[in-house]
Amino acid sequence: MITNEALVKQLLEEKPITRKDDFILYGFVLKHYGIDLNMTLGKFLQSHNKLGVPSFKSIERARRTIQAENPELVDFTTYSFRMEEEEKYKEHFGRKK
């Protein structure tokens, strides 16, 4: 059985488009598990435990860890956008003194 981290690293290496969007990455993870991507969202949400798929958050965490250790697997346009959004968030929701 492949771990989340190993699967995410493999996908980031083999499918560069997965570096741009976590939903695309998660779609490839679901495809790996044989999940019908035409299933309704409602059905997926009701049966995710039964289907045995990892959570979206687990895949996102694995991506962050792998990209921190392997900068060559980062899409720099996406990275720049994420950093800009993080700064906006910190400015808007930062601690008030």
N, C-alpha and C positions, 0 to 999 in steps of 0.2 A: 504494500500500500504506500502510495506516494504522500509525503507530507504537504501541507499547505505551502510551506516555504519552498520546497523543491518544485512543486507544480507552478507556483507563481514565478519563480526564477526561470524555469523552462519557458513559460509563456512570454515573459519579458524578453528573453533572448531570441526566441523563434518568431514572435509576432510583435514587431515594433509598435504596431498600432495600440497594443495594450498598455504602452507607456504613457499614452495621452489621456486616457479616461478610465477611471475605476469601473464604470459600468461595462465598458467593453471588456476589460480584464475579467470581471465577474461573469460575463456572458461566456467567455472561453472556459472559465472554470466549470460553469454549469454544463457546457457542452462536453467537457472531459468526463463528467459524471453521468453523461447520457440523458440529461434533462431536456425535454422537449421545449425549445425556446419559443414555441408558439402557444404554450400553455397560458391560460389567463393569469394575470397577476394575482387575482383573488384565490384561484386554485393553488398557485405556487405558495402563497403566504399561509394558506390553511394546511398545506401538506409538507412544508419544508423539513420538519423533523423526520417525518416518515421517509422522505426522499434521501435523507442522510447527507445533505450538502452543507458545506461550511457556511458560516455567516458572512455577510458582506463585510462586516467590520474586521473579521479575522483575515480576510483576503487583503483588505486595505492595510492592516497592520503589517502583514507579511511583505506587501509591496514596499511600504516605507522602510522597513528594516533592510530588505534586499537592496533597494536603491541607495540607502545610506552607505552600505558596504561596497556597492558596485556602481559608481557614478556613470559608467559607460551605459548603464541601462536606464538612464534618466532622459526623458524628452525635455530639453532645456526651455522650450517655449512654454510647455505646461508647467514646469517647475517655476518659471518666472511669474506666470499668472497666479499660481498657488501662493507664492511669497507675497505678491501684491495684495491678494485677498486676505492673507493672514495679517498683514500690516493694517489694512483697513479695519479688520475685526478688532485688533488690539487698540487702535485709535478710538474706535466707537465703544467698545466694551471694556477697555482697560480699567484698571483700578483707579478710582478717584481718591485723591489725597486731600 
